[in-house]
């Protein structure tokens, strides 16, 4: 690990030099690239330098243990114990910092929620989940922008697609992809029987145009009259947009804006995100046997969480976490779940790093 950290420190110094190079200062794209790299390496290097200083201090204190003065020896012993504890903490922190970061973590997301089995009840729970995520995002100061929605008969959602704008949104929401199961007595159920319904959630990082270029000739572009909520002008003009990506058959519809152009821009964002996600899934499927054997990969076909209303509990099946605070969580207080999942997957990543180092 020490050699790896020395390499990171060396690269950090090199990036610092590049950021003061007049040629780089004149090249905006290059300057932004190296500024991002400098920011990413800064925490690792700062922690590593504190660790090296601590090692030097520890060595000095070990020397003092050999002092003939009993009082000095006692002070040195205390210092060695304190520094040893700090050394262990810094080593754990450095191990975490060396785990490769997901390049998408800082991105905005496209959140797609769809009612699954359970009819109207599933649609109502889709609305509950959207409200939960929206409240969490708004409490973080993030912006929630609806891209498209399809209302169900009972006032829930058959489907809702939204973009969440916020630095680090993907790092928080990426573990939400999968099937969310709800167990509760529907409002319409006269017998008071508990029904089980399901809602699927997909979380896609926003994809910039420079990251994925789509050939305009491969897109079929249709316009039609909007339906559902949106006001008179939305429903009486051909402002809704449907994009079909001919090579893959992917279809994206957007009808939330009054402007056809705005709907097209939004639809393109969703299409780019879905296309890149499909490309990544295809790459994963090439190594599918290994992937299928793993638990908790975020595969959307898997049931990841159960919301049980009679017991007031939420259980995340991937990490075996059960919280008896369902209403609190549905109000947008999902940080305990988010942190539990992040800790679990971070520990897995650390184990993978250790096994790589062993080889």
Secondary structure as GFF3:
##gff-version 3
##sequence-region A 1 359
A	DSSP	alpha_helix	2	19	.	.	.	ID=ss1
A	DSSP	alpha_helix	22	26	.	.	.	ID=ss2
A	DSSP	alpha_helix	28	64	.	.	.	ID=ss3
A	DSSP	alpha_helix	70	97	.	.	.	ID=ss4
A	DSSP	beta_strand	109	115	.	.	.	ID=ss5
A	DSSP	alpha_helix	119	139	.	.	.	ID=ss6
A	DSSP	beta_strand	143	151	.	.	.	ID=ss7
A	DSSP	beta_strand	157	165	.	.	.	ID=ss8
A	DSSP	alpha_helix	169	173	.	.	.	ID=ss9
A	DSSP	three_ten_helix	174	176	.	.	.	ID=ss10
A	DSSP	beta_strand	178	185	.	.	.	ID=ss11
A	DSSP	beta_strand	194	205	.	.	.	ID=ss12
A	DSSP	three_ten_helix	216	218	.	.	.	ID=ss13
A	DSSP	beta_strand	219	224	.	.	.	ID=ss14
A	DSSP	alpha_helix	232	235	.	.	.	ID=ss15
A	DSSP	beta_strand	240	245	.	.	.	ID=ss16
A	DSSP	beta_strand	250	254	.	.	.	ID=ss17
A	DSSP	alpha_helix	260	286	.	.	.	ID=ss18
A	DSSP	alpha_helix	288	292	.	.	.	ID=ss19
A	DSSP	beta_strand	303	308	.	.	.	ID=ss20
A	DSSP	beta_strand	313	316	.	.	.	ID=ss21
A	DSSP	beta_strand	321	323	.	.	.	ID=ss22
A	DSSP	alpha_helix	326	330	.	.	.	ID=ss23
A	DSSP	alpha_helix	335	358	.	.	.	ID=ss24
###
